[in-house]
Amino acid sequence: MSLNIFFAVRLTETRRLAYRFPATNVPAQETTYMCMNIELPEDKAYHMIAFEPIIDNIEVMHHILVYGCPGLSKCLLWSH
């Protein structure tokens, strides 16, 4: 059975997690990438079915990339 994504995100059993970058000064360099690892639950298998970016400054932050990197045990924040 296939669930419609708009229905699935509203199910009471759907687990919701919120992650935000810490407050960061805007670098003078025109193009900067900020990366942050996040810890996700490991008690069972989960599927990410949706995400909603919260962008406080659209003039600075204009896109997000999401990667899965199994095996990372330490959260890091770095810029490039």
C-alpha positions as CSV (number, residue, x, y, z in Angstrom):
1,M,0.0,0.0,0.0
2,S,1.4,3.4,-1.0
3,L,0.7,6.4,1.3
4,N,0.3,9.9,-0.1
5,I,3.2,12.0,1.4
6,F,0.8,14.8,2.4
7,F,-1.2,12.3,4.4
8,A,1.8,10.4,5.8
9,V,3.4,13.5,7.4
10,R,0.1,14.2,9.3
11,L,-0.2,10.8,10.9
12,T,0.1,10.8,14.7
13,E,2.7,8.0,14.6
14,T,4.9,10.0,12.3
15,R,8.0,11.0,14.2
16,R,9.0,14.7,13.9
17,L,12.5,16.0,14.6
18,A,13.8,19.6,14.5
19,Y,17.4,20.6,13.8
20,R,18.7,24.1,13.4
21,F,22.1,25.6,12.7
22,P,23.5,27.5,15.6
23,A,23.5,31.3,15.2
24,T,26.4,32.1,12.9
25,N,28.0,35.3,11.6
26,V,27.8,35.8,7.9
27,P,31.4,35.5,6.5
28,A,32.7,38.2,4.2
29,Q,33.6,35.6,1.6
30,E,30.8,35.5,-1.1
31,T,30.4,31.8,-1.3
32,T,30.5,29.8,1.9
33,Y,29.3,26.3,2.8
34,M,28.2,25.4,6.3
35,C,28.0,21.7,7.2
36,M,26.5,20.1,10.2
37,N,26.2,16.5,11.1
38,I,23.1,15.6,13.1
39,E,22.4,12.5,15.2
40,L,19.3,10.6,14.3
41,P,17.5,7.9,16.3
42,E,19.1,4.4,16.0
43,D,16.5,2.3,17.9
44,K,15.0,1.0,14.6
45,A,14.9,1.7,10.9
46,Y,13.3,5.0,9.9
47,H,12.6,6.7,6.5
48,M,12.8,10.4,6.0
49,I,9.7,11.3,4.1
50,A,9.8,15.1,4.2
51,F,11.7,18.1,5.5
52,E,10.9,21.7,5.8
53,P,13.7,24.3,5.8
54,I,13.4,27.2,8.2
55,I,15.4,30.0,6.6
56,D,15.7,33.2,8.6
57,N,17.7,35.2,5.9
58,I,16.8,34.3,2.3
59,E,19.4,36.8,1.1
60,V,22.2,34.7,2.6
61,M,20.9,31.1,2.7
62,H,19.2,30.0,-0.4
63,H,19.6,26.2,-0.7
64,I,20.2,23.1,1.5
65,L,21.8,19.8,0.6
66,V,20.9,16.7,2.7
67,Y,23.2,13.7,2.7
68,G,23.2,10.4,4.6
69,C,26.6,9.4,6.0
70,P,26.4,6.2,8.1
71,G,29.1,5.6,10.6
72,L,29.8,9.1,11.8
73,S,29.8,9.2,15.6
74,K,30.8,12.8,16.2
75,C,28.8,15.9,15.3
76,L,30.9,18.6,13.6
77,L,30.2,22.1,12.4
78,W,32.6,23.6,9.8
79,S,32.6,26.1,7.1
80,H,34.4,26.2,3.8
